[in-house]
């Protein structure tokens, strides 16, 4: 948020229509069905975040945003690994670069 404010970018004050629709779909699912759908959404969201971070690192023109992306990358990769494991996608975990130490 501090980087966005410093660069004059206004952050959304509320969830987008797509985010609201996703929440509605999740809330409509009972028990294990909710768990499965929630985890699938976590995988999708973290894959998207990882793509955006890597894009910024590779071709971003703003040094401050690139540094932020580099700092966030290990955390997002770690969360994605966990999401893959929780959804039984161990092959995808194996195909990821090893975690930074």
HUPEZI-V341774 format. One record per run of one state. SS is the DSSP state (hx for helix, st for strand, lp for the rest). FROM is the first residue (numbers start at 0). LEN is the number of residues. If there is no record, write none. Layout:
BEGIN
SS_FROM_LEN / SS_FROM_LEN
END
This chain:
BEGIN
lp_0_1 / hx_1_5 / lp_6_10 / hx_16_11 / lp_27_3 / hx_30_29 / lp_59_3 / hx_62_24 / lp_86_3 / hx_89_6 / lp_95_6
END
